[in-house]
């Protein structure tokens, strides 16, 4: 018996963290959050922003570490699930680095045999900017209009778009999203997104050990 795994994928400020907190509050069982914020808090300055590295290929020297950090994170997620813990991870997968890295399919291959629900967390870019501007002293890029880094996130984070479930936090509350996730966990799709992602061809620069 293994625990459930829910991967929430979306751009920064799309509402993933709020959904993860609501899952911990509202769903039965102990849900452990192993997402991007938890990993970021563990990193030394030399590895930041870690897996939160934004699209655009701005830090190619960090990319090998990003690959290994993602693989290590997914190994930790799998280890917790195999100990019968339910795990939620709020992430921002993309492949817009200095070259394609194929991180998402590589991570999906590490989840073979586990109960993974892959959830696309969508949010209109105007709402994302409203949330960013409401916290102008925070970590996130803000300001008038739509900054290019925000636009790049919006364009890159949902490729290739293979999900078991999608939610729209511009129209749904965190509790609404949790309700949809609970229903999908109770009646999961037969053709799981991670199985389809795992079958994708590795990138030419696929991480070492990805073919194992």
N, C-alpha and C positions, 0 to 999 in steps of 0.2 A: 504494500500500500504506500503510495506517495502523496504528497500534498499537491494542491493546485498551485499553478504559476500563472500570474496575470502580468503581461508586459504592456505597459501604457506607453505608446509612442506618439510624440508630438513636439511641436516647437516650444521653446521657453515661453512661459506665461500663457500657455494654452489651457491650463487648469489641471495638469496631471497630478501635481502634489496634493491639490484639494481632493481629487478623486481618491488618491491613495489613503489619505487620512480618513475620508468617509468610509472606505472599505474596512479600515481597521476598527472603526466605531460601530459599523452597522452590520457587517457580515459575521456569521458564526465562526468560531475558531480563532486561534491566534494568527494574525497576518503580520508577517515581517516585511518591512520596507527596505529593500536593498537597491534603491535607485541612485540616480546621478548625484543628488545632493548628499546622500550618505557617503558615497565614495569620495566626492570632492572634499568633504570635511576630513578625510583620512590622508590626503595627499600632501607631500612636501611642496614647497613653492616651485621647485624645479620641474614638477610634473603637471602643474596646473595650466589650463583648466581640465586636463585629463580627458575623459570621455565626453565632456561638455564642449570640446573644441568645435567651434562653429564652422559651417560650410564656407568654402572659399580657398582652401589650401594655403592659409596664412602662416602656418607653422609646420612646414614639412619635417623639420628636425624632431618634432614631438610625435609625429604620426606612428613610428614603430612602437612607441610606448602606449599610444592610444589603442592600437590593435591588441597588445598584450593585456592592457587593463580591461578591455571588453571581454576577452576570453577568460581572464581570471574572475571577473564579476559573474559571468554566466556559469562558470564552474562552481562558484559559491552558491548561486541560486539553485543549481541542480543538487548540490550537497544538502542544502536545507530542505528541499522538497523530498529528497530520499530519506530524510529523517522525519518525514510526515508533517513538516511545517508548511503552511500556506504562505506563498511569497508573492508580493506585488513589487514591481520595479518600474519606476517612472523614468523613461529614457528619451533621448532624441537621436535616433539612428538616422544617419545619412551616409552617402558615399561621395560627397563633394569635397574630396581632399585634393592634394596636389596630383594624385593619381588614384584610380579606383583601387580600393582595398578589399572590397567584398566582405566587410565585417559582419553584416546581418546574416547572410547565408552561412558564414562560418560559425556564428553563434547558434544558429538554428540547428546545425548538425550536432552540436554538443548537447542538445536537449532531446535527443532520440529516446523514445520510450517514456517520456514524462508528459504530464497533463498541462499543456501550455495554451493559454488563450491570449492571442495577440490582438490588442485593441488600438485602433487608430483614434487619437484624440485630436479632433479638428476644432478650429476656432477662427472666425473671420479676422483678417489682419487688422481691421479697424478696432476690434475689441482688444486684440493683443496690444496695440499701441495705446489704447486707453489705460490698460492695466500697467504698462510700462511707465507711462507718464504720471500715473498716480503714485509711483515710487521713484521719483527722480534721483534720489540719493542712493538707489540700490545698484546692484551689479549690472543691470540690463541697460542696453542702449535705448535712449529715449530721445525726445525732441519733436519738433514740428515735422509734418509729413511722415513718410515711411523710410527710415534709414536703410541703406542697401544691405547691411547684415541681417536685418529683420526680414527683408524680402527674400534673401537667399535661404534663410531658414524655412520660410513658408513654401518655397518652391522645391526644396530638397528633402525635407523630412519625411514626406509620405511616398517617396519612390522606393520600391516599385508599386506600392499600393495594395499589397496582399495582406488582408486582415481577416480575422474571424468575426470582428465586430467593429463598427465605427460609432463614435458619439460626437456630438457637436456642443461644445460648452458655451457657445454663443446663444444657444436656445435651451440647453438642459442644465439643471443644477447638478452639483456633485452627487446629490442623493438620487436624482434621476439616472445619472450615469451608473451609479452603483446598482440600481434596480435592473438596468439593462445587462450589466455584467453578471449579476446573480442569475438572471434568466438564461444567459449563454452558458454559464457554468453548469446549470442544471440540465440543459439540453444543448450540448456542444455540437458544432457542425461536424459532419462526418469527414470532410476534406479539410484538415487543419492547415492554417496558414504556414506554420513553421515546417510542416512536412513538405509543402510546396517550395518554400524558401530553401530548405536544405537540399532540394533536388537541383537547384540552380547551379550552373557551372561556376567553380571558383574563379576569382579574379586572377589575372596573370601573376599578381604579387600576393597571392593568398598566403595567410599566416602559416608558419611552419607548424606541422602537425595537423593541419586542417583536413588532410586526406585520411587521417587515421580512422 
